[in-house]
Amino acid sequence: MAISPDEQKLKALEWFKDWSNYMLVTTVAAIGWIAASKSLSLWHWGALIAFGLSAIFAVLTLAAIPLIAEQVSISTTSIYDVTARYRWRYMSGAATCPIKIKAVCFPQHLFFILGVIAYVVSEMDLGASCVHCTL
C-alpha cells in the first residue's frame, strides 16, 4: 500500500522528532554525567556549555515540528524547506519569528559534536608519557 506524498513528509517529520528526542535525552544525560565530576577542568566547562547550547537548540527544534507539520502540503518538497513561525508572545499573538528547522537542528547537532570533542579532550591525559613515543 503506497502512502501519499503528504504522509511521507509527515512520517519523515515523525522520525526527525524521534531523533531529536533521543539527542535531547542523550545531551541531558551527558550534562548530568559531566556535572557530577568532582573537579571540572576548562575542557569540562566547554563540554557543559556546548551540551547546554545543544539542549536549547533541541527544544527549539522540537517546538518547530508541530508548526511544520501544520504547513506540510502536496507542494512541499522537503520538511527542511518549510518555514515555521514561532509566536514569542502567544497570548497577544504578536512577535512571530519565521525559522526553518535546519536553522535550529544544525546548531543542535554542531554543539553536541563540540561537546563530545571537548569531553574527550577533557578526559585525555595529555601529560602522560608514551612508552613507545619519543618526542
N, C-alpha and C positions, 0 to 999 in steps of 0.2 A: 504494500500500500504506500503510494507516494504521498508525501506531505507538501503542502503549498509553500511557495517561497516565503510568505509571511511567517508560517510556522517554523520554517528552517531558521530564519533570523531570530525568532523568539527562543528556539531551542539553543542556538549559539549563545544568546544572551544569558540563558539559564546556566550553561556550562561556564561562561565567563563569571557569573555571580558565584558559582560554587568555587571556582579557582580563587577568586578574590577573598572569599570567606576563609579558605584554607590558608591563604597567605597571611591574612589578618590574625588568625589564631596562632600561626607559627611565629609571627612577629611579636605578638604579646607574650608568648612563651619565651622567646629569646630575650625580651626586655626583662622579664622576671628572672631568668637564669643569670643574666649578667648583673643585674641589680643586687642579687643575693651574694655576690662575691664579697669577700671580707675586705679586700683592698682593690680599689679601682685605679687603673693606670689611665693615662691620657687616651690611649687607644680604646680602652673600655668605654670611656666617656664618649668618644667618637662613635663607637658602635651603638651606644644608647641613644645618642642624638639621631643617628641615621635611622635606627629602627623606629624611634618615636615619630620622625617625619614620614616614614613609610606607613605607619599606622594611621596617621592623619589623612594621608592621601588615599588609604584603603577605605576609610569611612566616606570620604568624598566620592570615591569610585562606586561604592555600594549605594550611596544616596542617588547617584545618577541613573542607576539601572532601571528603576521603575519609570523614571521620566523618559528614558529612551524607549522602553517597551511601549509606552503610550503613543509614541510617534512613528513606530515601525509601520511601513505600508509596502505595497507592491513596488512602488518607485524607489524604495530604499535599496541601495546597492550593498551597503555594509553597515553593521551596527556601529562601527568606528566613525562613520560619516554623519551620524545623527547628532544634531545639536540639542543638548538638554538645557533647560532653563531653570536654574536654581532660583528659588524665591527666598531671599535672605530674611526679609521681614514678612513672614507668612500671613499674619493677621491683617496687615494693611494692604497686602497684595502688591506692594511696591518693591523696587530694587531687585529686579531679576538679573541674573548673570548667565549669559549664554556660554556653554562649555561643551566640548566634545569629550567623550570618555577617555580617549587616548591622552588628553591633556592632564588627566589625574591618574590614570593607571600607569603611564610611563614613569612619572616620578615615584610612584609606589614601588615599582619593581627596581628602579635605579637605586633608591635609598636602601631597599632591602639588600641588594647586592653589595652596596658600600658598607652596610652594617656587618654583613658576613665577612667581608675582607678585613674590616677594622677589628672584628673579634678574633679572626685567625691570627692577625699580626699581634694582637694583644697577648695571645697565648703562646707565641713563639718565644723561645729562649734565645734571643739574638746575641747574648753574651757568651753562650756556651761554645766551647771549642770542639771542633770536629776531629775525631781520631784520625781520619783519612785525609783531612784537608790541610794544606799548608798555604797560608796566606802571606 
